[in-house]
Each structure stands twice: as C-alpha cells, then as structure tokens.
Amino acid sequence: MFKALVLEQNDEGLAAASIEEIGEDRLPEGDVTVAVEYSTVNYKDGLCLSPKGGGLVRKYPHVGGIDFAGTVEASDDPRYAPGDKVVLTGWRVGEVHWGGYAQKARVKADWLVPLPEALTTRQAMAVGTAGFTAMLAVMALEDHGLTPDKGPVLVTGAAGGVGSVATAILAHLGYEVAAVTGRPEQEAYLKGLGAARIVPREDLAETVKRPMESETWAGCVDAVGGKMLARVLGQMKYGASVAAVGLAGGAELPATVIPFLLRAVNLLGIDSVFQPYENRLRAWERIATDLPMDKLEAMIQPATLADLPALGADILKGKVKGRVVVDVNA
C-alpha cells in the first residue's frame, strides 16, 4: 500500500482531492514502476486539480502530477533496472495517465529519462516541466543564432516557474536579462536570479497601432502570449527570435506579419510534452551544467501532498513564485 492524492468525482461531476492508501494493483499499465520521491506543481497541475479537471482529466478516479522523479523499483524494459534514478515530464502523464502525486507510479519506459548524475531527484523537480521548457526555449534561441553579444534578452512572466529558470540560465550564460513582471515586490527575487533590469508588465501590456517599434530585444522567452507577445514582436531586433512557451495572457495573438517580413523576426513554438528523446537528454544535460544550483535553491517552495489542492488553486491565480517541490513521502 502507498499514499496517493486521488481525485474523485461527486454526483454533480465535480472533482475533489483526498489522500488515500491504495495498492499497486490500481496502478495503470506500464513497463516501469517508480518509487516516486518528488513531484512539483505546474499550471497544468492546477487545471487538473480544479473541480472540473481543466478539460485535461479524462477519467476518474485520477492521480495527477505531470512531473515526477524517483528510483526504479521494477522494470520490464532493459533500459532501466531497479535502483536507477529517473525523471519524467510530459507525455500527458498526470492528465490522461496517472502521474506523480503518489508514492509510486507506473509508466512506459519510453517516457522516462535517466537523471543526470549531477542532479538529485529533488533538484530535478525544482526544475520540472517549467524548467525543462525554459531550457528548451534557451536552446531554440541559441540554435537560431542568439549569443550574449547580440543584446538584451527579454523574459516575460519572469517570476513564474518558466520565467524564473529562464532568467537564471540566461544570466549564468552571460546574457543581459530584462525580466517582465506585474509583481513589483518580486524585483529583489528576480535580480537575485540574475536579471539586469525589471520591466513593469504595464509597459508591454497593450498593443500599439504601429506594427513595429524601436529594435530593442535580441531574443525573448515569452510565457504570456496574447497582447504582450504581439507587442514584443514589434520590438525585436532584425533576425531575432521569440520562443513562445505559454499563454498566461491569452491564446489570441493580435499582431501583424510586418515584423516577420521587414525584420525577419522568428516566432519559435516550444513544446515540452512530446519532445523527442534525444532532445530531452540534451536539455537535461544542459540543465545540469547551465542552471546554477544556488539560484535553483532560491526558487524552491517546499510542499507535501496535503498542500496540493491549495497550491493548484494558487498557481491558476498567478500567486505561485518560483518552483514548488512536493515531497510525496512527507
């Protein structure tokens, strides 16, 4: 028997979470059983924990948690053996497949990645999908020519999970980071991560009639979307790229094609869910070398399974700073 945060539906079709003791026979099919040590809280987790499952949960009872890290307990796949440290992000685990909000998980071997030796399972979940996505965004910008000498790099939604890790990585790599936030009280936190300057959210919150403004940014990691992304596209330098990773500000894009045509701006879509295995390995190895662990530690908010319902509601309201690390055995 092991502990899990189980979501159950009531007669009205609304889901509520409770910690239960369940048996391994209830775990879904898979090649590898993992003794989970840590999980985390992402925006998708907040949706899954909401009363209607955020449109992501297909079947109840359900165990959420789109990320987890732990130790292999049993494996039918030769790539993994008992005792191996592994990490999982994506593949719709925690949405349509039971996830990491439990002391055990069973998944397909193809979904796992060996944990880099330089990282602990706790650090891996301080990174989680948010940090993994941030690293993918930085890699994509570099692959499209971004180097520190090109100029300042903008990070929107900088106090959130993706933004926090992106800020720390970019600053560590020598970039001048301009961090956008609507929370002035987070200035010290963001500068502690390496941000060179703070850009108030209201400076970029509205679209303007001009399709292009002064060339300002050499690159951008955008977690906001909507009007802010439209505005930022018109401020990019010639040939610069924006890595789009989120839509906290909305899914609409009220922009024109002018920045693409006259300034050769690139809009790069970043998907972390179905990222190919080789690129996952590349990203995790880069995280192990390019994300300062002291900066990562400064982002961590510890939590337990019992804290998850409240944290899920908070992250949907934009009230979670940095990265939550859930000790599922606490």
TIDREN-796537 format. One line per field, with one value per residue (C-alpha): chain; residue number from 1; residue in three letters; x, z, y. Coordinates in nm, 3 decimals. Layout:
# TIDREN-796537
ch = [A:...]
i = [NUM:...]
aa = [ALA:...]
u = [X:...]
w = [Z:...]
v = [Y:...]
***
This chain:
# TIDREN-796537
ch = [A:A:A:A:A:A:A:A:A:A:A:A:A:A:A:A:A:A:A:A:A:A:A:A:A:A:A:A:A:A:A:A:A:A:A:A:A:A:A:A:A:A:A:A:A:A:A:A:A:A:A:A:A:A:A:A:A:A:A:A:A:A:A:A:A:A:A:A:A:A:A:A:A:A:A:A:A:A:A:A:A:A:A:A:A:A:A:A:A:A:A:A:A:A:A:A:A:A:A:A:A:A:A:A:A:A:A:A:A:A:A:A:A:A:A:A:A:A:A:A:A:A:A:A:A:A:A:A:A:A:A:A:A:A:A:A:A:A:A:A:A:A:A:A:A:A:A:A:A:A:A:A:A:A:A:A:A:A:A:A:A:A:A:A:A:A:A:A:A:A:A:A:A:A:A:A:A:A:A:A:A:A:A:A:A:A:A:A:A:A:A:A:A:A:A:A:A:A:A:A:A:A:A:A:A:A:A:A:A:A:A:A:A:A:A:A:A:A:A:A:A:A:A:A:A:A:A:A:A:A:A:A:A:A:A:A:A:A:A:A:A:A:A:A:A:A:A:A:A:A:A:A:A:A:A:A:A:A:A:A:A:A:A:A:A:A:A:A:A:A:A:A:A:A:A:A:A:A:A:A:A:A:A:A:A:A:A:A:A:A:A:A:A:A:A:A:A:A:A:A:A:A:A:A:A:A:A:A:A:A:A:A:A:A:A:A:A:A:A:A:A:A:A:A:A:A:A:A:A:A]
i = [1:2:3:4:5:6:7:8:9:10:11:12:13:14:15:16:17:18:19:20:21:22:23:24:25:26:27:28:29:30:31:32:33:34:35:36:37:38:39:40:41:42:43:44:45:46:47:48:49:50:51:52:53:54:55:56:57:58:59:60:61:62:63:64:65:66:67:68:69:70:71:72:73:74:75:76:77:78:79:80:81:82:83:84:85:86:87:88:89:90:91:92:93:94:95:96:97:98:99:100:101:102:103:104:105:106:107:108:109:110:111:112:113:114:115:116:117:118:119:120:121:122:123:124:125:126:127:128:129:130:131:132:133:134:135:136:137:138:139:140:141:142:143:144:145:146:147:148:149:150:151:152:153:154:155:156:157:158:159:160:161:162:163:164:165:166:167:168:169:170:171:172:173:174:175:176:177:178:179:180:181:182:183:184:185:186:187:188:189:190:191:192:193:194:195:196:197:198:199:200:201:202:203:204:205:206:207:208:209:210:211:212:213:214:215:216:217:218:219:220:221:222:223:224:225:226:227:228:229:230:231:232:233:234:235:236:237:238:239:240:241:242:243:244:245:246:247:248:249:250:251:252:253:254:255:256:257:258:259:260:261:262:263:264:265:266:267:268:269:270:271:272:273:274:275:276:277:278:279:280:281:282:283:284:285:286:287:288:289:290:291:292:293:294:295:296:297:298:299:300:301:302:303:304:305:306:307:308:309:310:311:312:313:314:315:316:317:318:319:320:321:322:323:324:325:326:327:328:329:330]
aa = [MET:PHE:LYS:ALA:LEU:VAL:LEU:GLU:GLN:ASN:ASP:GLU:GLY:LEU:ALA:ALA:ALA:SER:ILE:GLU:GLU:ILE:GLY:GLU:ASP:ARG:LEU:PRO:GLU:GLY:ASP:VAL:THR:VAL:ALA:VAL:GLU:TYR:SER:THR:VAL:ASN:TYR:LYS:ASP:GLY:LEU:CYS:LEU:SER:PRO:LYS:GLY:GLY:GLY:LEU:VAL:ARG:LYS:TYR:PRO:HIS:VAL:GLY:GLY:ILE:ASP:PHE:ALA:GLY:THR:VAL:GLU:ALA:SER:ASP:ASP:PRO:ARG:TYR:ALA:PRO:GLY:ASP:LYS:VAL:VAL:LEU:THR:GLY:TRP:ARG:VAL:GLY:GLU:VAL:HIS:TRP:GLY:GLY:TYR:ALA:GLN:LYS:ALA:ARG:VAL:LYS:ALA:ASP:TRP:LEU:VAL:PRO:LEU:PRO:GLU:ALA:LEU:THR:THR:ARG:GLN:ALA:MET:ALA:VAL:GLY:THR:ALA:GLY:PHE:THR:ALA:MET:LEU:ALA:VAL:MET:ALA:LEU:GLU:ASP:HIS:GLY:LEU:THR:PRO:ASP:LYS:GLY:PRO:VAL:LEU:VAL:THR:GLY:ALA:ALA:GLY:GLY:VAL:GLY:SER:VAL:ALA:THR:ALA:ILE:LEU:ALA:HIS:LEU:GLY:TYR:GLU:VAL:ALA:ALA:VAL:THR:GLY:ARG:PRO:GLU:GLN:GLU:ALA:TYR:LEU:LYS:GLY:LEU:GLY:ALA:ALA:ARG:ILE:VAL:PRO:ARG:GLU:ASP:LEU:ALA:GLU:THR:VAL:LYS:ARG:PRO:MET:GLU:SER:GLU:THR:TRP:ALA:GLY:CYS:VAL:ASP:ALA:VAL:GLY:GLY:LYS:MET:LEU:ALA:ARG:VAL:LEU:GLY:GLN:MET:LYS:TYR:GLY:ALA:SER:VAL:ALA:ALA:VAL:GLY:LEU:ALA:GLY:GLY:ALA:GLU:LEU:PRO:ALA:THR:VAL:ILE:PRO:PHE:LEU:LEU:ARG:ALA:VAL:ASN:LEU:LEU:GLY:ILE:ASP:SER:VAL:PHE:GLN:PRO:TYR:GLU:ASN:ARG:LEU:ARG:ALA:TRP:GLU:ARG:ILE:ALA:THR:ASP:LEU:PRO:MET:ASP:LYS:LEU:GLU:ALA:MET:ILE:GLN:PRO:ALA:THR:LEU:ALA:ASP:LEU:PRO:ALA:LEU:GLY:ALA:ASP:ILE:LEU:LYS:GLY:LYS:VAL:LYS:GLY:ARG:VAL:VAL:VAL:ASP:VAL:ASN:ALA]
u = [0.000:0.114:-0.015:-0.168:-0.362:-0.671:-0.921:-1.278:-1.595:-1.911:-2.270:-2.254:-1.948:-1.711:-1.380:-1.226:-0.889:-0.811:-0.506:-0.575:-0.386:-0.405:-0.250:-0.016:-0.293:-0.461:-0.163:-0.209:-0.028:0.335:0.686:0.847:0.734:0.897:0.920:0.840:1.044:0.943:0.692:0.606:0.324:0.281:-0.006:-0.145:-0.142:-0.355:-0.604:-0.615:-0.673:-0.962:-1.321:-1.373:-1.025:-0.946:-1.060:-0.748:-0.858:-1.047:-1.135:-1.185:-1.060:-0.738:-0.391:-0.240:0.116:0.262:0.620:0.800:1.147:1.242:1.403:1.312:1.154:1.071:1.124:1.026:1.246:1.623:1.700:1.609:1.694:1.592:1.789:1.817:1.730:1.482:1.282:0.955:0.795:0.526:0.361:0.026:0.114:-0.088:-0.359:-0.478:-0.236:-0.185:0.103:0.340:0.114:0.169:0.448:0.452:0.393:0.389:0.465:0.603:0.982:0.984:0.854:1.143:1.482:1.784:1.852:2.187:2.441:2.491:2.126:1.932:1.567:1.475:1.665:1.506:1.162:1.269:1.331:1.026:0.833:0.867:1.246:1.273:1.062:1.281:1.591:1.425:1.346:1.704:1.835:1.596:1.706:2.071:2.002:1.864:2.175:2.133:2.462:2.529:2.691:2.370:2.198:1.941:1.705:1.351:1.180:0.806:0.620:0.962:0.857:0.674:0.828:0.942:1.047:1.246:1.451:1.497:1.623:1.873:2.001:2.037:2.213:2.452:2.533:2.628:2.314:2.172:1.825:1.530:1.263:0.897:0.668:0.345:0.454:0.688:0.757:0.945:1.219:1.473:1.391:1.441:1.762:1.884:1.834:2.047:1.805:1.988:1.669:1.299:1.036:0.692:0.421:0.213:0.491:0.412:0.052:-0.119:-0.086:0.002:-0.109:0.244:0.333:0.699:0.877:1.245:1.464:1.525:1.548:1.795:1.576:1.276:1.138:0.765:0.537:0.249:0.126:-0.170:-0.125:0.218:0.360:0.213:0.380:0.714:0.726:0.736:1.032:1.262:1.593:1.649:1.664:1.588:1.368:1.093:1.048:0.678:0.621:0.290:-0.038:-0.091:-0.208:-0.437:-0.428:-0.513:-0.231:-0.344:-0.034:0.057:0.302:0.511:0.785:0.831:0.856:1.056:1.275:1.296:1.172:1.125:0.845:0.953:0.697:0.825:0.656:0.774:0.509:0.612:0.973:1.189:1.407:1.744:1.649:1.521:1.861:2.032:1.810:1.859:2.236:2.234:2.024:2.282:2.562:2.395:2.146:2.323:2.206:2.220:1.980:1.756:1.752:1.637:1.329:1.209:0.889:0.859:0.524:0.354:0.064:-0.172:-0.069:-0.152:-0.522:-0.446:-0.132:-0.322:-0.573:-0.293:-0.097:-0.408:-0.434:-0.069:0.014:0.294:0.651:0.937:0.917:0.718:0.889:0.647:0.791:0.539:0.677:0.646]
w = [0.000:-0.067:-0.036:-0.331:-0.379:-0.551:-0.740:-0.723:-0.883:-0.684:-0.808:-0.969:-1.174:-0.973:-0.855:-0.511:-0.387:-0.084:0.032:0.018:0.079:-0.237:-0.370:-0.664:-0.841:-0.906:-1.095:-1.473:-1.723:-1.798:-1.832:-1.531:-1.172:-0.999:-0.629:-0.654:-0.436:-0.554:-0.781:-0.847:-0.941:-1.291:-1.444:-1.594:-1.249:-1.124:-1.404:-1.330:-0.959:-1.030:-0.977:-1.350:-1.426:-1.652:-1.954:-1.922:-1.699:-1.900:-1.637:-1.261:-1.013:-1.113:-0.976:-1.110:-1.122:-1.469:-1.339:-1.104:-1.016:-0.824:-0.825:-1.046:-0.837:-1.112:-1.489:-1.784:-2.013:-2.043:-2.047:-1.680:-1.376:-1.010:-0.838:-1.145:-1.087:-1.343:-1.426:-1.616:-1.772:-2.037:-2.242:-2.087:-1.767:-1.486:-1.739:-1.915:-1.739:-1.362:-1.254:-0.976:-0.688:-0.526:-0.370:-0.672:-1.045:-1.337:-1.686:-2.026:-2.038:-2.345:-2.129:-1.883:-1.898:-1.689:-1.425:-1.491:-1.224:-1.130:-1.026:-0.730:-0.765:-0.555:-0.787:-1.089:-0.956:-0.872:-1.248:-1.360:-1.677:-1.622:-1.606:-1.878:-2.102:-2.015:-2.120:-2.446:-2.513:-2.450:-2.673:-2.953:-2.932:-2.944:-3.237:-3.420:-3.361:-3.019:-2.842:-2.544:-2.760:-2.962:-2.689:-2.409:-2.384:-2.257:-2.028:-1.978:-1.680:-1.519:-1.161:-1.266:-1.300:-1.662:-1.630:-1.311:-1.458:-1.792:-1.611:-1.407:-1.708:-1.937:-1.672:-1.599:-1.971:-1.978:-2.124:-2.014:-1.893:-1.882:-1.662:-1.710:-1.409:-1.283:-0.924:-0.815:-0.488:-0.687:-0.805:-0.545:-0.619:-0.994:-0.955:-0.724:-1.012:-1.234:-1.403:-1.502:-1.508:-1.437:-1.696:-1.545:-1.707:-1.789:-2.022:-2.256:-2.170:-2.451:-2.825:-3.022:-3.364:-3.505:-3.616:-3.530:-3.265:-3.192:-3.218:-2.854:-2.781:-2.921:-2.803:-2.587:-2.378:-2.369:-2.119:-2.157:-2.518:-2.611:-2.638:-2.476:-2.732:-3.012:-2.867:-2.817:-3.177:-3.290:-3.062:-3.171:-3.340:-3.703:-3.733:-3.365:-3.227:-2.970:-2.804:-2.718:-2.420:-2.265:-2.278:-1.933:-2.104:-2.354:-2.664:-2.911:-3.100:-3.216:-3.429:-3.792:-4.017:-4.060:-3.807:-3.984:-4.328:-4.259:-3.970:-4.034:-3.680:-3.587:-3.367:-3.226:-3.073:-2.774:-2.692:-2.392:-2.388:-2.692:-2.722:-2.884:-2.653:-2.782:-2.731:-2.383:-2.296:-2.441:-2.239:-1.910:-1.956:-2.028:-1.715:-1.510:-1.637:-1.713:-1.429:-1.111:-0.827:-0.575:-0.792:-0.825:-0.448:-0.411:-0.622:-0.416:-0.215:-0.031:-0.015:0.067:-0.090:0.156:0.026:-0.338:-0.361:-0.230:-0.443:-0.753:-0.698:-0.630:-0.946:-1.159:-0.996:-1.062:-0.692:-0.700:-0.718:-0.846:-0.817:-0.582:-0.481:-0.347:-0.115:-0.170:0.125:0.382]
v = [0.000:0.353:0.709:0.897:1.217:1.078:1.292:1.160:1.298:1.362:1.326:1.670:1.574:1.793:1.651:1.680:1.553:1.341:1.144:0.770:0.447:0.241:-0.080:-0.138:-0.328:0.008:0.150:0.177:-0.041:0.034:-0.111:0.057:0.104:0.401:0.478:0.848:1.081:1.428:1.596:1.961:2.199:2.339:2.535:2.214:2.057:2.343:2.276:1.904:1.971:2.208:2.084:2.026:1.894:2.188:1.989:1.772:1.483:1.222:0.963:0.945:0.838:1.009:1.078:1.400:1.526:1.583:1.553:1.320:1.196:0.887:0.544:0.250:-0.025:-0.276:-0.278:-0.495:-0.283:-0.348:0.025:0.058:-0.152:-0.134:0.140:0.366:0.732:0.864:1.175:1.213:1.518:1.534:1.258:1.363:1.182:1.339:1.427:1.112:0.875:0.858:1.078:1.171:1.277:0.940:0.738:0.505:0.544:0.303:0.436:0.342:0.322:0.550:0.834:0.826:0.994:0.887:1.150:1.325:1.229:1.593:1.633:1.496:1.396:1.700:1.932:1.765:1.852:2.205:2.215:2.012:2.083:2.457:2.450:2.187:2.412:2.711:2.516:2.410:2.776:2.887:2.607:2.707:3.071:2.965:2.733:3.039:3.247:3.409:3.490:3.718:3.986:4.038:4.243:4.212:3.917:3.968:3.716:3.767:3.625:3.621:3.545:3.227:2.883:2.902:3.265:3.210:2.926:3.103:3.414:3.212:3.014:3.314:3.522:3.232:3.209:3.578:3.735:4.069:3.967:4.206:4.047:4.139:4.111:4.258:4.199:4.483:4.304:4.037:4.276:4.159:3.794:3.840:4.038:3.763:3.519:3.741:3.983:4.301:4.508:4.486:4.578:4.656:4.445:4.754:4.874:4.584:4.501:4.690:4.665:4.977:5.091:5.081:4.726:4.792:4.995:5.054:4.744:4.655:4.283:4.028:3.743:3.665:3.380:3.452:3.278:3.523:3.527:3.748:4.124:4.118:3.878:4.091:4.399:4.226:4.102:4.465:4.539:4.257:4.327:4.229:3.849:3.796:3.518:3.482:3.142:3.110:2.880:2.984:3.173:3.319:3.639:3.467:3.248:3.523:3.695:4.044:4.102:4.172:3.990:4.307:4.214:3.881:4.040:4.356:4.245:3.868:3.801:3.433:3.303:2.967:2.734:2.535:2.204:2.006:1.732:1.525:1.641:1.368:1.160:1.282:1.646:1.562:1.418:1.724:1.958:1.774:1.763:2.137:2.196:2.008:2.236:2.571:2.619:2.739:2.517:2.802:3.002:2.697:2.656:3.017:2.938:2.639:2.636:2.301:2.122:1.792:1.602:1.772:2.117:2.042:2.142:2.493:2.527:2.417:2.699:2.948:2.873:2.933:3.278:3.360:3.351:3.093:3.226:3.014:2.638:2.414:2.088:1.827:1.563:1.283:1.086:1.365]
***
